[in-house]
Each structure stands twice: as structure tokens, then as C-alpha cells.
């Protein structure tokens, strides 16, 4: 791995400790004389100010390791996988050119896959998209979700029944190309660069408890104040950021639509659902190294193996 420009990717469901492992890898590489730089692959961590609800590492928590693709969008901006792919790959190319090791970290499956695999984004069709957006307004996201399930179950499960914008885009792709979105990301596609994927996993019962506690911490750590500040900067006008799990529910609490307990409960349920979709998405990575982050010995072995490969 030392000179092949290999990407290390740390993936898994939310709440499995991806950031902690990425820092442990970067620390170990630094101790062996190799610099590591971390590239974010969490779609909501792209947004400035969306910190508490995304568990974004603040600057002091990054241990001096450079991080990329954090805080690059305003909450009114629309996140684009195609744009992210260009920027993240440019970051990785630059990291490799500097002689450092790129560590791609995140749980947004399509964003991760867009970097790791040769995925080309089809051209948009204004007429098709306009029709689908009208259907979204008239029929609601649930109906579009059911349409997508019939065409591309894998993509539907990854997106979920609530993200209308992404449902429209997936249906647009299927209509324009005649191919499902998931079909454009074959499980065994040759990677863009040599890649080692570490896939974190925790048994369902433990993960559910972790996720529920994490949501409680979001509210106790000041998520409502964070959302109020972001609302003053246009959060409600953002087509992507305003739908983020936790942020949408906090907005409803601020607007008096939900009580605190109702907002927390709704966020917990959506987070559990999202984690299931993440697990399903990352299952396609057949050569991934599976790791339970609760196993300290196994974690040390994986990290040490990565370091040995990087310095050989």
C-alpha cells in the first residue's frame, strides 16, 4: 500500500464509531511516519453549522489531522452527489500527491460509492424532473417511494420513503437511462483507486440503544439552539439540509408542531430506520474487512495491519 495511492475507507451505519476509528488510524499512521488526511463522506456534515445533529468532529477533536469536505456548503445549498464526487476525488488525488494516506469516512452510501467506484451520473431531463416534482407535490413522497420500489428496490431502501428530492432524482435516472440507480453501482465494480474498506458493524440490539442515547444527547447538547440559529440563516429554504434527520424534527419543535419528547421519539425512529438502510447498502462491498468496534483487540489488529501495509 505504501506507494499505490490506496484509499482507506471506513464505512458503516450511524453510531458505529467511524470517526473514532478514522482518528485511531490517522494516529497510528503518524506514529509510523506516514501522514493521513481524512475525507468526509457524510452528506449532512458538508453543511456549515450542522454540527451537533451530525456528530461532526469540532476542530479540537480532530487531533491535528487535516479533514476535507466538512463545512463546504451553506444550509440553503442543494447537496449534489455528482459535485461531491468531483471534489472528494480531487481531494484524494491531492492527498496522494502529497505522499499522505487518504482516509474516506462516512455513512452516506451513495456518496461513498460515488468516490470508490466508477459511477457516471446521467444527464438530467428537465421535462421528466418537472413531471416527477409535480407528482411529488400531488401524491407525496410515499407514493414515489412505492414507484421506486417497483423499479429499483435497493435504491428505494437506501433513500427511504421521506426524501422526496432523492426519490425524484432516482426515478428520473431510471426513466432517462432505463437502468436503476443501484444497477449503476455494481457490487464487484473495479474501484476507482486501490481501496481497502473497513466496514463497522454492531449487533442490532446494541446499536439501537446507542442510537437512541445519541439522539437524547443531541437534544441535551443544544440541538434546538443550533437549529434556531440555522433557521435564521435560511435552513427552511434548503432543499437538502432542511430534511436532515433531527433537524426537521427540531424545526417542528420550534414551530410548536411537536413537543420535545415527540421530536426526540420521531428522530430516534427515523435514525433506526436510516441505520438499517445503511447496513443494507454497505453489504454490497464484498471485499470489505468487517470489524466490531467494541472488540478492542480486533480493532488494534486491523489498525496495525493497515499501518504495516502503508509503510511497506
C-alpha positions in Angstrom: 0.0 0.0 0.0 2.9 2.3 0.6 3.1 3.8 -2.9 0.0 2.7 -4.7 -2.2 5.6 -3.8 -4.6 3.4 -1.9 -7.7 4.8 -0.3 -8.7 3.6 3.2 -12.5 3.7 3.6 -14.2 3.5 6.9 -17.9 2.8 6.4 -20.9 1.6 8.4 -24.2 2.7 10.0 -24.5 5.8 12.0 -23.4 5.4 15.6 -20.8 2.7 14.9 -17.7 4.8 15.7 -16.4 5.6 12.2 -14.9 8.9 13.3 -13.1 7.3 16.3 -11.6 4.6 14.1 -10.5 7.1 11.4 -8.7 9.1 14.1 -7.1 5.9 15.5 -5.9 5.0 12.0 -4.5 8.5 11.4 -2.8 8.5 14.8 -1.2 5.1 14.2 0.0 6.1 10.7 1.5 9.3 12.1 3.3 7.3 14.7 4.8 5.1 11.9 5.9 8.2 10.0 3.0 8.3 7.5 0.7 11.3 7.3 -3.0 10.7 6.9 -5.7 13.1 5.8 -9.4 12.4 6.3 -12.1 13.0 3.7 -15.7 13.2 5.0 -18.4 11.1 3.2 -21.4 12.1 5.4 -23.7 14.2 3.3 -25.0 16.3 6.2 -21.5 17.1 7.5 -20.9 19.0 4.3 -23.1 21.8 5.8 -21.7 24.7 7.9 -23.3 24.9 11.3 -24.8 21.4 11.2 -22.6 20.1 13.9 -24.5 18.6 16.9 -27.1 16.7 14.9 -24.4 15.2 12.6 -21.9 14.3 15.3 -19.3 16.3 13.4 -15.9 16.5 15.0 -15.1 20.0 16.1 -11.6 21.3 15.2 -10.2 20.5 18.6 -11.3 16.9 18.3 -9.5 16.3 15.0 -6.1 15.8 16.7 -4.3 17.9 14.1 -5.2 15.6 11.2 -6.4 17.5 8.1 -10.1 17.0 7.3 -11.7 17.6 3.9 -15.3 18.0 2.7 -16.5 19.4 6.0 -18.4 22.8 6.2 -18.3 23.3 2.4 -22.0 24.2 1.9 -24.5 26.6 3.3 -27.8 25.3 4.5 -29.6 26.9 1.6 -27.4 24.9 -0.9 -28.5 21.7 -2.5 -26.1 18.8 -1.9 -25.2 17.0 -5.2 -23.6 13.6 -5.3 -22.0 14.4 -8.7 -20.4 17.6 -7.3 -19.3 15.8 -4.2 -17.7 13.0 -6.3 -15.6 15.6 -8.2 -14.5 17.5 -5.1 -13.8 14.4 -2.9 -11.8 12.7 -5.7 -9.8 15.9 -6.2 -9.0 16.0 -2.5 -7.9 12.4 -2.6 -5.7 13.0 -5.7 -4.1 15.9 -3.9 -3.6 13.9 -0.7 -1.8 11.1 -2.6 0.3 13.6 -4.5 1.5 15.0 -1.1 2.6 11.5 -0.1 -0.2 11.1 2.5 -2.8 8.4 3.0 -6.4 9.3 2.2 -9.0 8.0 4.7 -12.6 8.3 3.4 -15.0 8.2 6.3 -18.8 8.2 6.3 -22.1 6.5 6.2 -23.8 8.1 3.2 -23.8 5.1 0.9 -24.2 6.7 -2.4 -21.6 9.4 -1.6 -19.1 6.7 -0.5 -19.8 4.6 -3.6 -19.5 7.6 -6.0 -15.9 8.1 -4.9 -14.8 4.4 -4.6 -16.3 3.1 -7.8 -16.5 4.3 -11.5 -20.0 5.8 -11.3 -21.1 8.2 -14.0 -24.0 10.5 -13.4 -26.6 10.6 -16.2 -27.6 13.9 -17.7 -30.8 15.4 -16.3 -34.0 15.7 -18.2 -35.9 18.9 -17.3 -39.3 17.6 -18.5 -39.0 14.3 -16.7 -37.9 16.0 -13.5 -40.7 18.6 -13.7 -43.3 15.9 -14.1 -41.9 13.9 -11.1 -41.7 17.0 -8.9 -45.3 17.7 -9.7 -46.2 14.1 -8.7 -44.2 14.6 -5.5 -46.3 17.6 -4.7 -49.6 16.0 -5.6 -49.0 12.4 -4.4 -46.4 12.8 -1.7 -43.0 11.1 -1.2 -44.7 7.8 -0.1 -46.2 7.3 -3.5 -42.9 8.0 -5.3 -41.2 5.6 -2.9 -43.6 2.8 -3.8 -43.0 3.6 -7.5 -39.2 3.4 -6.9 -39.6 0.1 -5.0 -41.2 -1.5 -8.1 -38.3 -0.2 -10.3 -35.3 -0.4 -8.0 -35.8 -1.8 -4.5 -32.2 -1.4 -3.5 -32.2 2.3 -4.3 -35.6 2.8 -2.6 -34.3 1.1 0.6 -31.2 3.3 0.6 -33.2 6.5 0.1 -36.2 5.7 2.3 -39.8 7.0 1.9 -39.3 10.5 3.1 -36.6 12.1 1.0 -38.7 13.5 -1.9 -35.8 15.2 -3.7 -33.7 12.0 -3.9 -36.7 9.9 -4.8 -37.4 12.3 -7.7 -33.7 12.0 -8.8 -33.7 8.2 -8.7 -36.9 8.0 -10.7 -35.5 10.5 -13.2 -32.4 8.4 -13.7 -34.4 5.2 -14.1 -36.7 7.0 -16.6 -33.9 8.7 -18.6 -31.5 5.8 -18.8 -33.8 2.8 -18.5 -31.5 1.5 -15.7 -31.9 1.5 -12.0 -29.6 3.7 -9.9 -28.3 0.7 -7.9 -27.6 -1.1 -11.2 -25.1 1.6 -12.0 -23.1 0.7 -8.8 -22.3 -3.0 -9.3 -21.1 -4.7 -6.2 -18.0 -6.0 -7.9 -17.0 -3.0 -9.9 -13.3 -2.3 -10.2 -12.5 0.5 -7.8 -11.5 4.0 -8.9 -8.3 3.6 -6.9 -6.8 0.7 -5.0 -9.1 0.6 -1.9 -9.3 -1.1 1.5 -12.7 -0.9 3.1 -13.2 -1.3 6.8 -16.9 -2.0 7.5 -18.0 -1.3 11.0 -20.9 -3.3 12.4 -22.6 -3.7 15.8 -25.3 -6.2 16.7 -28.8 -4.7 16.2 -29.9 -4.6 19.9 -26.7 -2.8 21.0 -26.9 -0.4 18.0 -30.5 0.6 18.7 -29.6 1.5 22.3 -26.6 3.5 21.1 -28.7 5.4 18.5 -31.5 6.2 21.0 -29.0 7.6 23.5 -27.2 9.5 20.8 -30.4 11.3 19.9 -31.1 12.2 23.5 -27.6 13.7 23.7 -28.2 15.7 20.6 -31.1 17.5 22.3 -29.3 17.8 25.7 -26.2 19.2 23.9 -28.1 22.1 22.4 -29.5 20.9 19.0 -32.6 23.1 19.4 -30.4 26.2 19.7 -28.3 25.1 16.8 -31.4 24.7 14.6 -32.8 28.0 15.7 -29.5 29.7 14.6 -29.5 27.8 11.3 -33.2 28.7 10.7 -32.2 32.4 10.9 -29.7 31.6 8.1 -32.2 30.0 5.8 -32.4 26.4 6.9 -36.1 26.2 6.0 -35.3 27.2 2.4 -32.7 24.5 1.9 -33.8 21.6 -0.3 -31.4 19.1 1.3 -30.4 20.4 4.8 -33.9 21.0 6.0 -34.8 17.3 5.6 -31.9 16.1 7.7 -32.9 13.6 10.4 -33.1 15.5 13.7 -33.1 18.9 12.1 -36.5 18.6 10.5 -37.9 17.4 13.9 -36.2 20.2 15.8 -37.7 22.7 13.4 -41.1 21.1 14.1 -40.5 21.5 17.8 -39.5 25.2 17.3 -42.7 25.7 15.3 -44.8 24.1 18.0 -45.8 21.2 15.8 -44.1 18.6 18.1 -43.2 18.6 21.7 -39.6 17.9 22.8 -40.5 14.2 23.6 -42.3 13.8 20.3 -39.4 15.3 18.3 -36.9 13.0 20.1 -39.0 9.9 19.6 -39.6 10.7 15.9 -35.8 11.3 15.4 -35.0 8.0 17.1 -37.3 6.1 14.9 -36.0 7.7 11.7 -32.4 7.2 12.8 -33.0 3.5 13.4 -34.6 3.2 10.0 -31.8 5.0 8.4 -29.2 2.7 10.1 -31.0 -0.3 8.6 -30.7 1.2 5.1 -27.0 1.9 5.7 -26.3 -1.7 6.7 -28.2 -2.9 3.6 -26.2 -0.6 1.3 -22.8 -1.4 2.6 -23.4 -5.1 2.4 -22.6 -4.8 -1.3 -18.9 -4.3 -0.5 -17.9 -7.9 -0.8 -14.2 -7.4 -0.1 -14.7 -5.2 3.0 -12.9 -6.0 6.3 -15.7 -6.5 8.9 -14.9 -5.1 12.3 -16.9 -4.8 15.5 -15.5 -1.6 17.1 -16.4 -2.9 20.5 -13.7 -5.5 20.1 -10.5 -3.7 21.2 -8.1 -6.4 20.2 -9.6 -6.9 16.8 -9.6 -3.1 16.3 -5.9 -2.9 17.2 -5.1 -5.8 14.8 -6.9 -4.1 11.9 -5.2 -0.7 12.6 -1.8 -2.3 12.9 -2.3 -4.2 9.7 -3.2 -1.0 7.9 -0.1 0.7 9.2 2.2 -2.2 8.2 0.8 -2.1 4.7 1.2 1.6 4.5 4.9 1.7 5.5 6.0 -1.4 3.5 
